[in-house]
Each structure stands twice: as structure tokens, then as C-alpha cells.
Amino acid sequence: MQPTVTYAALVGATLAALRKQTGRTQAELAELTGLGQAAWSKIERGATIPNVEILAIVAPAFGMTPAEVLGRADAVVAHAVAQGVRVLLRRKEEDAEAVQGTLGPRALAALVEAGGPLQI
């Protein structure tokens, strides 16, 4: 089965890597964005998709614009695809079988790291 990941999971993993690189906690970013820590954790896991308002609030905490954050995520997507990972832009019922091959947190972190240095 081809390894599979959602775009939301790669964005979340990118946000998690940026958070760690800047020495911030999930609680700090949750407070900054007006979310609870559990809600921020869902974003980092790709279970929830951050909206543009959240990206606009959090990106400056990383010294970036929302476009730069998404650009970094897009670089990770390109790397993942080059490694043979199927990236789903949306979870659909017909993709339920593919989602069973979803990459775990360690594999996501490795993709983000291998996607190149984080520019902050």
C-alpha cells in the first residue's frame, strides 16, 4: 500500500516543526491564536485545518508571513511526493482505504525535516 498523508497533516507537521524551532509550546501558540491547547494540537496533527485567520496570527510568531508558512508546507509536499508518498488534498469517502496507509507522526516529522531547512 502506498504511504498516504493529507495536505492538512503536512501543514500541521510544518507548524509543529516551526513551533519547536522557535522554542514555543503548544499552549503559547494556542493562547496567541485564541484556541485551547487541545485545538492547537489537532491542527499540528492534521485533524483540524487551520484557517487563514489562524495562519495570519501565528505566522509572525515564526517571523514569517502566512504565504511563507504555506510555501514551506508546499516544499514538504513536493518532497513527500518525490519520495512516493500520496498526498491527499481532501479526505473523501472513496479515499478511506488510502487513508489507512496514513503516515504516523514520526514519518511526518521526518518528511518535514528532510524537506529542507526551515527558514525563519
C-alpha positions as CSV (number, residue, x, y, z in Angstrom):
1,M,0.0,0.0,0.0
2,Q,1.3,3.4,-1.0
3,P,2.1,5.7,2.0
4,T,-0.5,8.4,2.2
5,V,-0.9,11.7,4.1
6,T,-3.2,14.6,3.9
7,Y,-2.2,18.1,3.0
8,A,-3.6,19.2,6.4
9,A,-1.3,16.8,8.1
10,L,1.7,18.2,6.3
11,V,0.7,21.8,7.1
12,G,0.2,20.7,10.8
13,A,3.6,19.0,10.9
14,T,5.2,22.1,9.4
15,L,3.6,24.3,12.1
16,A,4.8,21.8,14.7
17,A,8.4,22.0,13.4
18,L,8.3,25.8,13.3
19,R,6.9,25.9,16.8
20,K,9.7,23.6,18.1
21,Q,12.4,25.5,16.2
22,T,11.3,28.8,17.8
23,G,11.1,27.3,21.2
24,R,7.4,27.8,21.7
25,T,4.9,25.5,23.3
26,Q,1.6,24.4,22.1
27,A,0.0,26.2,25.0
28,E,1.7,29.5,23.9
29,L,0.5,29.3,20.3
30,A,-3.0,28.2,21.5
31,E,-3.2,31.3,23.7
32,L,-1.8,33.5,20.9
33,T,-4.5,32.3,18.5
34,G,-7.3,32.2,21.0
35,L,-7.6,28.4,20.8
36,G,-7.3,25.8,23.5
37,Q,-4.2,23.7,23.7
38,A,-6.2,20.6,22.5
39,A,-7.4,22.5,19.5
40,W,-3.9,23.6,18.6
41,S,-2.7,20.0,19.0
42,K,-5.4,18.9,16.5
43,I,-4.0,21.4,14.0
44,E,-0.5,20.1,14.4
45,R,-1.7,16.5,13.9
46,G,-3.7,17.5,10.8
47,A,-7.0,16.5,12.4
48,T,-8.2,20.2,12.0
49,I,-7.3,22.5,9.2
50,P,-6.0,26.0,10.3
51,N,-8.0,28.8,8.7
52,V,-6.4,31.9,7.2
53,E,-7.1,33.9,10.4
54,I,-5.1,31.4,12.5
55,L,-2.3,31.4,9.9
56,A,-2.2,35.2,9.9
57,I,-2.0,35.3,13.7
58,V,0.6,32.5,14.1
59,A,3.0,33.2,11.2
60,P,4.5,36.4,12.7
61,A,5.4,34.3,15.8
62,F,7.7,32.4,13.5
63,G,9.0,35.6,11.8
64,M,7.1,34.6,8.6
65,T,4.0,35.5,6.6
66,P,1.1,33.1,6.1
67,A,2.3,32.6,2.5
68,E,5.8,31.7,3.7
69,V,4.4,29.1,6.1
70,L,2.2,27.5,3.3
71,G,5.2,27.8,0.9
72,R,7.2,25.7,3.4
73,A,4.4,23.2,3.7
74,D,4.3,23.1,-0.1
75,A,8.0,22.3,-0.2
76,V,7.4,19.4,2.2
77,V,4.6,18.2,-0.1
78,A,6.9,18.2,-3.1
79,H,9.5,16.3,-1.1
80,A,6.8,13.8,0.1
81,V,5.6,13.2,-3.5
82,A,9.2,12.7,-4.7
83,Q,9.5,10.0,-2.0
84,G,6.5,8.2,-3.4
85,V,4.0,9.5,-0.8
86,R,0.5,10.1,-1.9
87,V,-0.7,13.5,-0.7
88,L,-4.5,13.9,-0.4
89,L,-5.8,17.4,-0.7
90,R,-9.1,16.4,0.8
91,R,-10.3,13.3,2.7
92,K,-13.0,11.7,0.7
93,E,-15.0,8.6,1.4
94,E,-13.5,7.0,-1.7
95,D,-10.1,7.6,-0.2
96,A,-10.9,5.8,3.0
97,E,-8.8,2.8,2.0
98,A,-5.8,5.0,1.1
99,V,-6.1,6.9,4.5
100,Q,-5.5,3.5,6.2
101,G,-1.9,3.8,5.0
102,T,-1.6,7.2,6.6
103,L,1.9,8.2,7.8
104,G,2.4,8.5,11.6
105,P,3.8,11.5,13.5
106,R,7.4,10.3,13.2
107,A,7.2,9.8,9.5
108,L,5.6,13.3,9.1
109,A,8.3,14.9,11.2
110,A,11.0,13.1,9.1
111,L,9.3,14.4,5.9
112,V,9.3,18.0,7.2
113,E,12.9,17.8,8.3
114,A,14.0,16.2,5.0
115,G,12.1,18.8,3.0
116,G,14.9,21.3,3.7
117,P,15.9,23.7,6.4
118,L,13.1,25.8,8.0
119,Q,13.6,29.4,7.0
120,I,12.8,31.6,10.0
